[in-house]
Amino acid sequence: TITFDQDTDEGVEKYFAYAKNAGMPTIVCTGKPDVLPRVEKFARQYDIRIAIHNHGTEDKIFPSPYDVLKHVKGMDPRMGLCIDCGHTVRTGTDVVKAIIDAGPRLHDMHIKDLADLSARDSQVAVGEGKLPIAGIFRALQTIKFPGYVNLEYEINAKDPLPGMQVSFAYMRGALAGIAASNVAMAPATKGNGAKARS
């Protein structure tokens, strides 16, 4: 996550130049609201999306996705947000509703799972906690989210691979279940009784 900490052309543009040279279409970032008009200027110039990351109750500026949305409302469509699902639920925010409300302003996603929706240090493998993972993916499909859902697995630093594998398996299973449900609920086409493609 990049922090725009200087409200100067030089202080902001250096990150866009880096992102362009690295081939990055989106910058996940944070910063004070005062710098956002300058960030917007360079987002237009470089045609790079901005995804302001919410960081939960510890973040005094952007604790929830709605705190980001109120600042980018009316700005260039490239100005949007990165919803961190774990941080979002810790603020008491309905993460599924936040995804729907963000709509085309949602440019990036960080996903994790928590055993206790109010405790940052209760992270578990995705599927072993209380976040509504299938609901999150359904909401992303509803808004036709074109971006990435990035796993943030921040536990078991000495041996993270097993937990990451469990997390990806659960998410792939949730997506497969949603796809099967969509096919089952699709109306039959006239004539041959085949299911319509979803």
Rosetta blueprint (number, residue, H / E / L):
1 T L
2 I E
3 T E
4 F E
5 D L
6 Q L
7 D L
8 T L
9 D H
10 E H
11 G H
12 V H
13 E H
14 K H
15 Y H
16 F H
17 A H
18 Y H
19 A H
20 K H
21 N H
22 A H
23 G L
24 M L
25 P L
26 T E
27 I E
28 V E
29 C E
30 T E
31 G E
32 K L
33 P H
34 D H
35 V H
36 L H
37 P H
38 R H
39 V H
40 E H
41 K H
42 F H
43 A H
44 R H
45 Q H
46 Y H
47 D L
48 I L
49 R E
50 I E
51 A E
52 I E
53 H E
54 N L
55 H L
56 G H
57 T H
58 E H
59 D L
60 K L
61 I L
62 F L
63 P L
64 S L
65 P H
66 Y H
67 D H
68 V H
69 L H
70 K H
71 H H
72 V H
73 K L
74 G L
75 M L
76 D L
77 P L
78 R L
79 M E
80 G E
81 L E
82 C E
83 I E
84 D E
85 C H
86 G H
87 H H
88 T H
89 V H
90 R H
91 T L
92 G L
93 T L
94 D L
95 V H
96 V H
97 K H
98 A H
99 I H
100 I H
101 D H
102 A H
103 G H
104 P H
105 R H
106 L E
107 H E
108 D E
109 M E
110 H E
111 I E
112 K L
113 D E
114 L E
115 A L
116 D L
117 L L
118 S L
119 A L
120 R H
121 D H
122 S H
123 Q E
124 V E
125 A L
126 V L
127 G L
128 E L
129 G L
130 K L
131 L L
132 P L
133 I H
134 A H
135 G H
136 I H
137 F H
138 R H
139 A H
140 L H
141 Q H
142 T H
143 I L
144 K L
145 F L
146 P L
147 G L
148 Y L
149 V E
150 N E
151 L E
152 E L
153 Y L
154 E L
155 I L
156 N L
157 A L
158 K L
159 D L
160 P L
161 L H
162 P H
163 G H
164 M H
165 Q H
166 V H
167 S H
168 F H
169 A H
170 Y H
171 M H
172 R H
173 G H
174 A H
175 L H
176 A H
177 G H
178 I H
179 A H
180 A H
181 S H
182 N H
183 V H
184 A H
185 M H
186 A L
187 P L
188 A E
189 T L
190 K L
191 G L
192 N L
193 G L
194 A L
195 K E
196 A L
197 R L
198 S L
